[in-house]
Amino acid sequence: MDEGATAALQRPAVAFSYALSLAHVLVLKRVTDDPDSDATSISARLGWPVAVIEELLGDLERQGMIGPSRTSR
């Protein structure tokens, strides 16, 4: 595989990682703006599905960025 083909295959992975990191930052910002927020309230504010928010919150919790689970109450 030549360099151009390798670079073309790597671009979507880099873009996905960037988008995922940005999504984590947006959710983390909502948590810091409103410490009592949960997945449902964050979902409503961002207009994203609750399941996506719950997954992002789980990731942030596993990374030690936030405290105990904030799944829908």
Rosetta blueprint (number, residue, H / E / L):
1 M L
2 D L
3 E H
4 G H
5 A H
6 T H
7 A H
8 A H
9 L H
10 Q H
11 R H
12 P H
13 A H
14 V H
15 A H
16 F H
17 S H
18 Y H
19 A H
20 L H
21 S H
22 L H
23 A H
24 H H
25 V H
26 L H
27 V H
28 L H
29 K H
30 R H
31 V H
32 T H
33 D H
34 D L
35 P L
36 D L
37 S L
38 D L
39 A H
40 T H
41 S H
42 I H
43 S H
44 A H
45 R H
46 L H
47 G L
48 W L
49 P L
50 V H
51 A H
52 V H
53 I H
54 E H
55 E H
56 L H
57 L H
58 G H
59 D H
60 L H
61 E H
62 R H
63 Q L
64 G L
65 M L
66 I L
67 G L
68 P L
69 S L
70 R L
71 T L
72 S L
73 R L
